[in-house]
Amino acid sequence: MFKSLKLYSGLIVNSDQLSAQLVDFGYKRQESVSSEGDFARRGGIIDIFPFSFELPIRIDLENDLIISIKTFNPLTGEPLWAHQMVIILPIKKASSLKTTPITEEFPLNNFIDLNAGDYVVHNQYGIGRFLGIEKIKFKNKLQDHLVIEYDRQEKLYVPTESMHLVQKYIAFQTRRPKLYRLGSKEWLRVKERSRKGIQKLAWELLTLQAIRLGSKGFVYSKDGEWQSKFEETFAYEETADQVETTLEVKKDMESGKLMDRLLCGDVGYGKTEVAMRAAFKTVMDGKQVAYLVPTTILAQQHYENFSLRLKEFPFNIQLLCRFRTLGEQKKIVMDLKGGAVDIVIGTHRILSDDVSFKDLGLVIIDEEQRFGVKNKEKLKKLRLSTNVLTLTATPIPRTLYMSLMGARDLSVINTPPENRLPIKTVVVEYDQDLIVQAILKEVQRKGQVFFLHNRIQDLGKVKERLAKILPLSIRLAIGHGQMHPAKLEAVMTDFIKGNIDCFISTMIIESGIDIPNANTIIVNNAHCFGLSDMHQLRGRVGRFTRTAFAYFLVPKSEVLEKDARKRLEAIAEYTQLGSGFNIAMEDLEIRGAGNLLGIEQHGFIAAVGFDLYCRLLREAVANFSKTGVLHA
């Protein structure tokens, strides 16, 4: 697993064995190579179009000895440049059946895939095992049917037009679920028992929602000329989802109710622009905005972006984090209290006891799961008195859950920005030659590289190691959270300006750093990272129109523990644009949800699966609302 194939001039290879290894890596033998994953053999010539390469390579053999390796033009066959060595990586295997989209009726089916062997829930027959798809004759026609195996190897054949009745079984536990017998009434009893227990939670959720809806908020003015002028300064074409989400946020603000909206969108999908427009609308009516982010680097970047976008408008924007001296921080805190600061962008420093506002109108929270318990308690109190907009790429279980249930409003940006390409993702054993190949390939196309190693004490050694194996022309620099603020700021500025080719850092780059020219990221010791962390890190690249690459390196020949392997397999599988939801759910499956909603509710999730649980809860909420049992 996670192997690579190293080929270099002077190496003796057996052509048949090489072909067999390429097939094992997921490559297909063709007459000629035209796209990634193709290879072709003609006598002593082997052409390969390697994964993560932009052009194919030609290997010239003489009596099984590699005498040359050259990149060539597949249209003309013309050799372009020679290589001393190339590293061939496996092709990501295509898998899974995507369920047919039908978070309004079905909470999960937009981001859950079915694979043969998965446990599934059929609404009427209960939990079984999905075996795949078979063509069955029905009314003299062959039709596709989902095949589900139940207890005692009984099989249910579900026509594809009824596949909306089937969902993947997710219960966030490691135990195998019980399979039901077809035709038995036990499943109906279990479902009914769960339905009654779920009604209790529905009542609690509606009570919370009623309290929030009953609180009076500020009624914001309709958009004016300045709002339009500000939004025209956006450098890109808005996606349809961005427009829709912005309208939803503005509608909340103009309604007079307290807003508590979760905005989900994959990394780089434009959540920040929606937040900026809400912030501008807030300050236009004389209210203040607090923009809370998890890292000082991200705070600095947002501050610079806000300052640039608002330079034509008479608003005071300040940065409150450790990049500011104690004296500067004290002045900003005073000005916030007096109302002289309109927008403050910063880390958890904003939530300190000495910080207060003259008239706070909006709190924007970027990746709430990055903040500690104490900070979350403060945010909970803020929700009772001011508008809150939470941005996330990989929603934490409870946040996602509460939004699915209607306890929080949910907006989703599913549309990628124009010209955005999926990030080529590689999980492979650590190899110095591969690192050199990846870095040089990016620098040769005038791009930049993130190299992430999450141990501060080792960063210096990593830089020395890279300096030894890379050409002297490659400019290296280090960044981490314990550096002096002024030094870290200077290094980041250099990287943004393109004065550094490879930035060697810790996890400080994880959230929101947007450097369009950096389109390769190499993550060392990837097995130590959580799945959502890896997804966030991968999102640091791919902000440009050229193909981006993410390399997740694992120690050579080390036996990885089961969950680490699952995480790495998932990050390699979910590479398509907009896979943040898939990642969030997969993360839950791998590590379990813990006690999300109390032991009793957790039992109901295990009994009927998370998707059906969500549907039953939605049904209970809707019934209480319809009957008028509870009013805001």
C-alpha positions as semicolon CSV with decimal commas, in nm:
position;residue;x (nm);y (nm);z (nm)
1;M;0,000;0,000;0,000
2;F;0,112;0,361;-0,074
3;K;0,406;0,233;-0,286
4;S;0,583;0,411;-0,569
5;L;0,794;0,290;-0,863
6;K;1,134;0,447;-0,920
7;L;1,286;0,438;-1,270
8;Y;1,625;0,583;-1,364
9;S;1,889;0,564;-1,634
10;G;2,111;0,259;-1,585
11;L;1,842;0,053;-1,410
12;I;1,786;-0,303;-1,532
13;V;1,415;-0,386;-1,562
14;N;1,213;-0,678;-1,691
15;S;0,958;-0,539;-1,939
16;D;0,691;-0,796;-1,848
17;Q;0,735;-0,734;-1,474
18;L;0,725;-0,357;-1,529
19;S;0,400;-0,390;-1,728
20;A;0,249;-0,609;-1,455
21;Q;0,344;-0,355;-1,187
22;L;0,188;-0,072;-1,388
23;V;-0,136;-0,271;-1,418
24;D;-0,123;-0,333;-1,042
25;F;-0,085;0,046;-0,996
26;G;-0,411;0,100;-1,187
27;Y;-0,260;0,182;-1,530
28;K;-0,418;0,051;-1,853
29;R;-0,226;-0,080;-2,151
30;Q;-0,322;0,105;-2,473
31;E;-0,203;0,128;-2,833
32;S;-0,069;0,475;-2,752
33;V;-0,075;0,704;-2,448
34;S;-0,308;1,004;-2,446
35;S;-0,418;1,057;-2,086
36;E;-0,311;0,992;-1,727
37;G;-0,300;0,621;-1,645
38;D;-0,218;0,498;-1,999
39;F;0,091;0,297;-2,091
40;A;0,205;0,138;-2,419
41;R;0,482;-0,106;-2,524
42;R;0,654;-0,133;-2,861
43;G;0,969;-0,343;-2,862
44;G;1,228;-0,171;-2,644
45;I;1,012;0,141;-2,595
46;I;0,770;0,183;-2,301
47;D;0,553;0,495;-2,292
48;I;0,384;0,589;-1,962
49;F;0,154;0,878;-1,875
50;P;0,219;0,891;-1,499
51;F;-0,032;1,013;-1,243
52;S;0,050;1,373;-1,141
53;F;0,246;1,438;-1,465
54;E;0,127;1,690;-1,723
55;L;0,289;1,502;-2,015
56;P;0,386;1,137;-2,075
57;I;0,737;0,989;-2,056
58;R;0,920;0,753;-2,294
59;I;1,153;0,486;-2,154
60;D;1,413;0,355;-2,401
61;L;1,539;0,004;-2,316
62;E;1,838;-0,184;-2,454
63;N;1,855;-0,546;-2,335
64;D;1,645;-0,458;-2,028
65;L;1,875;-0,163;-1,944
66;I;1,713;0,183;-1,925
67;I;1,929;0,404;-2,147
68;S;1,707;0,715;-2,142
69;I;1,386;0,862;-1,997
70;K;1,233;1,157;-2,177
71;T;0,915;1,361;-2,156
72;F;0,753;1,374;-2,500
73;N;0,467;1,541;-2,684
74;P;0,189;1,276;-2,718
75;L;0,052;1,443;-3,033
76;T;0,380;1,447;-3,231
77;G;0,602;1,200;-3,044
78;E;0,870;1,471;-3,024
79;P;1,105;1,433;-2,722
80;L;1,098;1,747;-2,502
81;W;1,342;1,699;-2,213
82;A;1,537;1,421;-2,041
83;H;1,511;1,289;-1,684
84;Q;1,775;1,117;-1,475
85;M;1,494;0,966;-1,267
86;V;1,114;0,957;-1,251
87;I;0,883;0,823;-0,981
88;I;0,560;0,656;-1,093
89;L;0,268;0,680;-0,849
90;P;-0,045;0,459;-0,839
91;I;-0,363;0,581;-1,007
92;K;-0,650;0,651;-0,765
93;K;-0,903;0,372;-0,806
94;A;-1,249;0,479;-0,921
95;S;-1,511;0,344;-0,685
96;S;-1,855;0,385;-0,539
97;L;-2,210;0,436;-0,649
98;K;-2,335;0,787;-0,582
99;T;-2,685;0,789;-0,442
100;T;-2,934;0,984;-0,652
101;P;-2,980;1,342;-0,520
102;I;-3,344;1,403;-0,428
103;T;-2,874;1,744;0,387
104;E;-3,447;1,862;0,065
105;E;-3,615;1,536;0,173
106;F;-3,297;1,350;0,252
107;P;-3,045;1,502;0,487
108;L;-2,740;1,304;0,381
109;N;-2,771;1,169;0,033
110;N;-2,583;1,452;-0,137
111;F;-2,264;1,341;0,031
112;I;-2,280;0,969;0,095
113;D;-2,145;0,703;-0,143
114;L;-2,232;0,333;-0,152
115;N;-1,970;0,065;-0,208
116;A;-2,027;-0,309;-0,232
117;G;-2,006;-0,454;0,119
118;D;-2,143;-0,141;0,291
119;Y;-2,429;-0,176;0,538
120;V;-2,745;0,001;0,422
121;V;-3,088;0,083;0,563
122;H;-3,405;0,024;0,362
123;N;-3,688;0,225;0,516
124;Q;-3,931;-0,066;0,502
125;Y;-3,706;-0,370;0,556
126;G;-3,428;-0,247;0,784
127;I;-3,050;-0,300;0,789
128;G;-2,886;-0,522;0,526
129;R;-2,560;-0,545;0,331
130;F;-2,529;-0,383;-0,014
131;L;-2,386;-0,638;-0,262
132;G;-2,388;-0,429;-0,579
133;I;-2,609;-0,381;-0,885
134;E;-2,758;-0,655;-1,101
135;K;-2,971;-0,645;-1,413
136;I;-3,304;-0,819;-1,345
137;K;-3,573;-0,894;-1,603
138;F;-3,890;-0,702;-1,519
139;K;-4,185;-0,672;-1,760
140;N;-3,971;-0,825;-2,037
141;K;-3,702;-0,560;-1,987
142;L;-3,361;-0,581;-1,817
143;Q;-3,346;-0,321;-1,539
144;D;-3,077;-0,229;-1,287
145;H;-3,153;-0,332;-0,928
146;L;-2,966;-0,274;-0,604
147;V;-2,902;-0,609;-0,436
148;I;-2,924;-0,609;-0,055
149;E;-2,847;-0,915;0,156
150;Y;-3,042;-0,966;0,480
151;D;-3,020;-1,221;0,762
152;R;-2,982;-1,586;0,655
153;Q;-2,855;-1,466;0,315
154;E;-3,200;-1,349;0,204
155;K;-3,180;-1,101;-0,084
156;L;-3,387;-0,795;-0,166
157;Y;-3,379;-0,652;-0,519
158;V;-3,456;-0,278;-0,527
159;P;-3,519;-0,114;-0,868
160;T;-3,306;0,196;-0,917
161;E;-3,616;0,419;-0,930
162;S;-3,679;0,317;-0,566
163;M;-3,320;0,365;-0,451
164;H;-3,422;0,677;-0,255
165;L;-3,559;0,430;0,003
166;V;-3,203;0,303;0,061
167;Q;-2,928;0,491;0,244
168;K;-2,585;0,399;0,371
169;Y;-2,593;0,286;0,734
170;I;-2,387;0,524;0,947
171;A;-2,397;0,497;1,324
172;F;-2,053;0,627;1,428
173;Q;-1,963;0,307;1,610
174;T;-1,727;0,020;1,539
175;R;-1,973;-0,265;1,612
176;R;-2,130;-0,441;1,315
177;P;-2,504;-0,373;1,299
178;K;-2,762;-0,648;1,331
179;L;-2,907;-0,767;0,999
180;Y;-3,286;-0,808;0,988
181;R;-3,497;-1,088;0,840
182;L;-3,710;-1,002;0,542
183;G;-4,079;-1,011;0,630
184;S;-4,023;-0,998;1,010
185;K;-4,197;-0,730;1,217
186;E;-3,891;-0,668;1,435
187;W;-3,764;-0,382;1,214
188;L;-4,101;-0,204;1,234
189;R;-4,095;-0,235;1,617
190;V;-3,739;-0,096;1,635
191;K;-3,828;0,193;1,404
192;E;-4,140;0,281;1,606
193;R;-3,951;0,268;1,938
194;S;-3,687;0,500;1,792
195;R;-3,955;0,735;1,654
196;K;-4,107;0,781;2,001
197;G;-3,771;0,841;2,167
198;I;-3,670;1,091;1,899
199;Q;-3,984;1,299;1,960
200;K;-3,843;1,396;2,300
201;L;-3,534;1,547;2,139
202;A;-3,746;1,722;1,876
203;W;-3,932;1,901;2,156
204;E;-3,604;2,016;2,315
205;L;-3,470;2,144;1,981
206;L;-3,789;2,335;1,907
207;T;-3,783;2,491;2,252
208;L;-3,427;2,620;2,190
209;Q;-3,526;2,745;1,847
210;A;-3,829;2,925;1,991
211;I;-3,612;3,106;2,247
212;R;-3,378;3,224;1,973
213;L;-3,658;3,326;1,738
214;G;-3,832;3,506;2,024
215;S;-3,527;3,727;2,085
216;K;-3,545;4,064;1,915
217;G;-3,263;4,150;1,678
218;F;-3,171;4,470;1,495
219;V;-3,357;4,536;1,168
220;Y;-3,091;4,622;0,909
221;S;-3,158;4,860;0,621
222;K;-3,203;4,738;0,265
223;D;-2,891;4,746;0,048
224;G;-2,790;5,092;-0,062
225;E;-2,555;5,237;-0,324
226;W;-2,243;5,181;-0,112
227;Q;-2,325;4,812;-0,064
228;S;-2,343;4,769;-0,442
229;K;-2,022;4,966;-0,489
230;F;-1,842;4,748;-0,233
231;E;-1,963;4,422;-0,389
232;E;-1,839;4,537;-0,730
233;T;-1,483;4,538;-0,591
234;F;-1,494;4,153;-0,577
235;A;-1,232;4,044;-0,832
236;Y;-1,409;3,725;-0,943
237;E;-1,740;3,621;-1,091
238;E;-1,978;3,516;-0,812
239;T;-2,107;3,160;-0,829
240;A;-2,482;3,100;-0,815
241;D;-2,445;2,953;-0,464
242;Q;-2,253;3,258;-0,342
243;V;-2,530;3,486;-0,467
244;E;-2,801;3,267;-0,309
245;T;-2,618;3,241;0,024
246;T;-2,555;3,616;0,039
247;L;-2,928;3,677;-0,015
248;E;-3,012;3,431;0,267
249;V;-2,778;3,612;0,507
250;K;-2,912;3,956;0,411
251;K;-3,271;3,834;0,450
252;D;-3,186;3,721;0,807
253;M;-3,032;4,060;0,884
254;E;-3,326;4,258;0,746
255;S;-3,586;4,040;0,923
256;G;-3,508;4,158;1,273
257;K;-3,456;3,806;1,407
258;L;-3,125;3,702;1,560
259;M;-2,924;3,526;1,292
260;D;-2,742;3,201;1,375
261;R;-2,643;3,065;1,035
262;L;-2,391;2,797;0,945
263;L;-2,230;2,847;0,605
264;C;-2,078;2,524;0,468
265;G;-1,862;2,536;0,160
266;D;-1,552;2,348;0,059
267;V;-1,208;2,503;0,093
268;G;-1,167;2,788;-0,155
269;Y;-1,536;2,807;-0,249
270;G;-1,582;3,172;-0,148
271;K;-1,728;3,167;0,204
272;T;-1,514;3,465;0,303
273;E;-1,673;3,686;0,036
274;V;-2,020;3,615;0,177
275;A;-1,889;3,705;0,524
276;M;-1,734;4,029;0,394
277;R;-2,064;4,138;0,241
278;A;-2,246;4,069;0,567
279;A;-1,978;4,264;0,756
280;F;-2,013;4,561;0,521
281;K;-2,392;4,561;0,559
282;T;-2,345;4,559;0,939
283;V;-2,110;4,859;0,953
284;M;-2,327;5,052;0,707
285;D;-2,589;5,066;0,984
286;G;-2,338;5,181;1,247
287;K;-2,287;4,841;1,411
288;Q;-1,954;4,671;1,486
289;V;-1,820;4,341;1,349
290;A;-1,592;4,084;1,515
291;Y;-1,428;3,835;1,275
292;L;-1,288;3,542;1,473
293;V;-1,027;3,314;1,309
294;P;-0,815;3,027;1,446
295;T;-0,462;3,142;1,352
296;T;-0,261;3,466;1,355
297;I;-0,154;3,413;0,994
298;L;-0,514;3,386;0,876
299;A;-0,608;3,692;1,085
300;Q;-0,328;3,887;0,915
301;Q;-0,439;3,776;0,568
302;H;-0,806;3,861;0,630
303;Y;-0,702;4,199;0,773
304;E;-0,503;4,279;0,458
305;N;-0,789;4,167;0,231
306;F;-1,050;4,368;0,425
307;S;-0,822;4,674;0,428
308;L;-0,770;4,651;0,052
309;R;-1,139;4,603;-0,025
310;L;-1,254;4,880;0,211
311;K;-0,987;5,140;0,130
312;E;-1,241;5,359;-0,054
313;F;-1,482;5,358;0,242
314;P;-1,461;5,548;0,574
315;F;-1,447;5,247;0,808
316;N;-1,186;5,165;1,069
317;I;-1,053;4,804;1,050
318;Q;-0,813;4,667;1,310
319;L;-0,619;4,345;1,370
320;L;-0,621;4,206;1,726
321;C;-0,373;3,922;1,774
322;R;-0,012;3,866;1,878
323;F;0,111;4,038;1,560
324;R;0,023;4,358;1,747
325;T;0,233;4,493;2,037
326;L;0,076;4,509;2,385
327;G;0,045;4,887;2,347
328;E;-0,130;4,853;2,010
329;Q;-0,363;4,590;2,153
330;K;-0,455;4,814;2,446
331;K;-0,539;5,101;2,208
332;I;-0,756;4,874;1,986
333;V;-0,945;4,742;2,293
334;M;-1,016;5,103;2,404
335;D;-1,134;5,202;2,056
336;L;-1,364;4,898;2,033
337;K;-1,528;4,995;2,361
338;G;-1,564;5,355;2,246
339;G;-1,698;5,263;1,903
340;A;-1,404;5,401;1,704
341;V;-1,328;5,057;1,550
342;D;-1,588;4,925;1,304
343;I;-1,440;4,583;1,219
344;V;-1,195;4,387;1,431
345;I;-1,030;4,074;1,291
346;G;-0,840;3,845;1,522
347;T;-0,784;3,521;1,704
348;H;-0,936;3,407;2,036
349;R;-0,782;3,730;2,176
350;I;-1,114;3,892;2,070
351;L;-1,290;3,678;2,332
352;S;-1,066;3,794;2,620
353;D;-1,237;3,943;2,927
354;D;-1,093;4,291;2,863
355;V;-1,256;4,316;2,518
356;S;-1,600;4,476;2,495
357;F;-1,790;4,655;2,217
358;K;-1,993;4,973;2,202
359;D;-2,250;4,816;1,966
360;L;-2,165;4,469;1,836
361;G;-2,386;4,368;1,543
362;L;-2,220;4,061;1,387
363;V;-1,977;3,788;1,493
364;I;-1,820;3,585;1,211
365;I;-1,660;3,259;1,327
366;D;-1,419;3,083;1,093
367;E;-1,393;2,705;1,164
368;E;-1,554;2,698;1,511
369;Q;-1,415;2,350;1,585
370;R;-1,065;2,500;1,609
371;F;-1,155;2,689;1,926
372;G;-1,140;2,553;2,280
373;V;-1,425;2,475;2,520
374;K;-1,387;2,804;2,714
375;N;-1,408;3,006;2,391
376;K;-1,713;2,811;2,274
377;E;-1,893;2,896;2,599
378;K;-1,837;3,267;2,529
379;L;-1,964;3,223;2,175
380;K;-2,276;3,052;2,310
381;K;-2,356;3,365;2,514
382;L;-2,294;3,590;2,213
383;R;-2,554;3,393;2,016
384;L;-2,824;3,514;2,255
385;S;-2,755;3,880;2,184
386;T;-2,607;3,929;1,837
387;N;-2,604;3,792;1,481
388;V;-2,364;3,501;1,427
389;L;-2,235;3,364;1,097
390;T;-2,023;3,048;1,123
391;L;-1,805;2,940;0,829
392;T;-1,680;2,584;0,785
393;A;-1,540;2,348;0,524
394;T;-1,570;2,031;0,734
395;P;-1,852;2,078;0,985
396;I;-1,812;1,927;1,330
397;P;-2,070;1,659;1,408
398;R;-2,295;1,854;1,641
399;T;-2,284;2,171;1,430
400;L;-2,376;1,980;1,115
401;Y;-2,639;1,783;1,303
402;M;-2,807;2,089;1,458
403;S;-2,822;2,254;1,117
404;L;-2,970;1,948;0,950
405;M;-3,239;1,946;1,215
406;G;-3,332;2,310;1,167
407;A;-3,202;2,420;1,507
408;R;-2,958;2,640;1,316
409;D;-3,005;2,783;0,969
410;L;-2,786;2,621;0,707
411;S;-2,648;2,760;0,381
412;V;-2,434;2,553;0,148
413;I;-2,197;2,665;-0,129
414;N;-2,167;2,362;-0,355
415;T;-2,055;2,536;-0,674
416;P;-1,678;2,558;-0,727
417;P;-1,537;2,887;-0,855
418;E;-1,494;2,911;-1,231
419;N;-1,194;2,717;-1,369
420;R;-1,130;2,542;-1,035
421;L;-0,974;2,197;-1,085
422;P;-0,972;1,898;-0,847
423;I;-0,645;1,860;-0,655
424;K;-0,435;1,560;-0,757
425;T;-0,388;1,373;-0,431
426;V;-0,110;1,123;-0,365
427;V;-0,059;0,908;-0,054
428;V;0,285;0,750;-0,073
429;E;0,581;0,632;0,135
430;Y;0,844;0,896;0,219
431;D;1,100;0,919;-0,060
432;Q;1,358;1,197;-0,099
433;D;1,365;1,158;-0,477
434;L;0,987;1,200;-0,493
435;I;1,012;1,517;-0,281
436;V;1,276;1,659;-0,517
437;Q;1,063;1,569;-0,821
438;A;0,752;1,733;-0,673
439;I;0,926;2,055;-0,567
440;L;1,123;2,101;-0,890
441;K;0,817;2,030;-1,103
442;E;0,626;2,310;-0,922
443;V;0,914;2,560;-0,926
444;Q;0,983;2,494;-1,296
445;R;0,629;2,615;-1,375
446;K;0,694;2,930;-1,167
447;G;0,489;2,806;-0,872
448;Q;0,554;2,770;-0,498
449;V;0,541;2,481;-0,250
450;F;0,419;2,425;0,107
451;F;0,618;2,160;0,296
452;L;0,440;2,078;0,620
453;H;0,616;1,913;0,913
454;N;0,426;1,952;1,239
455;R;0,712;1,944;1,492
456;I;0,867;2,283;1,564
457;Q;1,188;2,133;1,707
458;D;1,255;1,943;1,381
459;L;1,186;2,220;1,129
460;G;1,549;2,332;1,116
461;K;1,665;1,975;1,041
462;V;1,397;1,939;0,771
463;K;1,521;2,258;0,607
464;E;1,883;2,133;0,619
465;R;1,780;1,797;0,468
466;L;1,588;1,968;0,185
467;A;1,876;2,210;0,120
468;K;2,111;1,911;0,069
469;I;1,893;1,736;-0,189
470;L;1,760;2,041;-0,379
471;P;1,949;2,274;-0,615
472;L;2,101;2,583;-0,452
473;S;1,862;2,801;-0,653
474;I;1,559;2,678;-0,452
475;R;1,481;2,937;-0,183
476;L;1,370;2,781;0,148
477;A;1,221;2,941;0,460
478;I;1,069;2,829;0,791
479;G;0,750;2,941;0,970
480;H;0,582;2,831;1,294
481;G;0,360;2,966;1,570
482;Q;0,638;3,023;1,828
483;M;0,840;3,258;1,606
484;H;0,858;3,623;1,698
485;P;0,547;3,783;1,543
486;A;0,746;4,035;1,337
487;K;0,970;3,761;1,195
488;L;0,678;3,532;1,108
489;E;0,495;3,822;0,945
490;A;0,805;3,906;0,738
491;V;0,848;3,544;0,623
492;M;0,481;3,517;0,526
493;T;0,501;3,846;0,336
494;D;0,806;3,715;0,146
495;F;0,622;3,395;0,055
496;I;0,312;3,585;-0,061
497;K;0,536;3,810;-0,277
498;G;0,699;3,503;-0,438
499;N;1,043;3,555;-0,279
500;I;1,037;3,203;-0,128
501;D;1,000;2,884;-0,336
502;C;0,931;2,634;-0,056
503;F;0,777;2,733;0,278
504;I;0,852;2,475;0,550
505;S;0,597;2,511;0,829
506;T;0,381;2,358;1,098
507;M;-0,002;2,348;1,099
508;I;-0,017;2,729;1,111
509;I;-0,103;2,725;0,740
510;E;-0,402;2,493;0,793
511;S;-0,695;2,737;0,791
512;G;-0,774;2,972;0,509
513;I;-0,431;3,078;0,385
514;D;-0,490;3,184;0,025
515;I;-0,180;3,200;-0,196
516;P;-0,287;3,130;-0,557
517;N;0,071;3,074;-0,676
518;A;0,134;2,791;-0,425
519;N;0,001;2,481;-0,597
520;T;0,193;2,192;-0,445
521;I;0,171;2,085;-0,080
522;I;0,379;1,805;0,075
523;V;0,262;1,680;0,416
524;N;0,517;1,479;0,612
525;N;0,402;1,207;0,856
526;A;0,049;1,232;0,719
527;H;-0,064;0,932;0,927
528;C;-0,052;1,156;1,237
529;F;-0,319;1,396;1,105
530;G;-0,698;1,382;1,134
531;L;-0,898;1,348;0,815
532;S;-1,051;1,695;0,830
533;D;-0,701;1,838;0,902
534;M;-0,567;1,674;0,585
535;H;-0,861;1,812;0,387
536;Q;-0,795;2,162;0,519
537;L;-0,425;2,132;0,435
538;R;-0,501;2,012;0,084
539;G;-0,723;2,319;0,044
540;R;-0,421;2,548;0,077
541;V;-0,345;2,470;-0,288
542;G;-0,565;2,463;-0,596
543;R;-0,664;2,831;-0,574
544;F;-0,543;2,893;-0,928
545;T;-0,641;2,774;-1,277
546;R;-0,351;2,527;-1,302
547;T;-0,359;2,171;-1,167
548;A;-0,254;2,146;-0,802
549;F;-0,086;1,855;-0,620
550;A;-0,109;1,729;-0,262
551;Y;0,143;1,466;-0,146
552;F;0,070;1,292;0,185
553;L;0,386;1,111;0,296
554;V;0,393;0,816;0,538
555;P;0,703;0,651;0,692
556;K;0,871;0,390;0,474
557;S;0,781;0,028;0,553
558;E;0,600;0,122;0,875
559;V;0,287;-0,074;0,966
560;L;0,016;0,190;1,011
561;E;-0,263;0,148;1,262
562;K;-0,607;0,071;1,118
563;D;-0,770;0,415;1,161
564;A;-0,468;0,594;1,012
565;R;-0,491;0,373;0,704
566;K;-0,864;0,448;0,673
567;R;-0,801;0,823;0,695
568;L;-0,531;0,807;0,427
569;E;-0,749;0,593;0,199
570;A;-1,035;0,842;0,243
571;I;-0,824;1,150;0,160
572;A;-0,700;0,970;-0,153
573;E;-1,057;0,874;-0,251
574;Y;-1,240;1,202;-0,189
575;T;-1,053;1,430;-0,428
576;Q;-1,347;1,568;-0,624
577;L;-1,446;1,931;-0,584
578;G;-1,689;1,985;-0,298
579;S;-1,593;1,675;-0,099
580;G;-1,591;1,851;0,241
581;F;-1,919;1,685;0,346
582;N;-1,791;1,341;0,244
583;I;-1,479;1,405;0,451
584;A;-1,680;1,517;0,755
585;M;-1,899;1,207;0,747
586;E;-1,608;0,971;0,678
587;D;-1,422;1,127;0,971
588;L;-1,721;1,050;1,192
589;E;-1,732;0,690;1,074
590;I;-1,362;0,638;1,139
591;R;-1,330;0,795;1,482
592;G;-1,688;0,758;1,602
593;A;-1,911;1,042;1,710
594;G;-1,874;0,982;2,080
595;N;-2,182;1,077;2,274
596;L;-2,322;1,337;2,034
597;L;-2,667;1,380;2,183
598;G;-2,681;1,170;2,498
599;I;-2,668;0,794;2,549
600;E;-3,036;0,736;2,467
601;Q;-3,028;0,924;2,135
602;H;-2,696;0,759;2,047
603;G;-2,872;0,424;2,088
604;F;-3,143;0,530;1,843
605;I;-2,877;0,633;1,587
606;A;-2,721;0,285;1,622
607;A;-3,062;0,117;1,589
608;V;-3,180;0,280;1,265
609;G;-2,870;0,454;1,120
610;F;-2,795;0,826;1,116
611;D;-2,984;0,907;0,797
612;L;-3,316;0,751;0,899
613;Y;-3,266;0,899;1,248
614;C;-3,237;1,244;1,087
615;R;-3,552;1,185;0,882
616;L;-3,752;1,069;1,185
617;L;-3,634;1,375;1,379
618;R;-3,726;1,606;1,094
619;E;-4,067;1,442;1,078
620;A;-4,119;1,496;1,454
621;V;-4,008;1,861;1,431
622;A;-4,244;1,919;1,137
623;N;-4,537;1,756;1,319
624;F;-4,489;1,967;1,634
625;S;-4,462;2,280;1,420
626;K;-4,771;2,197;1,212
627;T;-4,990;2,126;1,512
628;G;-4,892;2,457;1,666
629;V;-4,781;2,291;1,989
630;L;-4,492;2,534;2,013
631;H;-4,471;2,892;1,893
632;A;-4,184;3,136;1,893
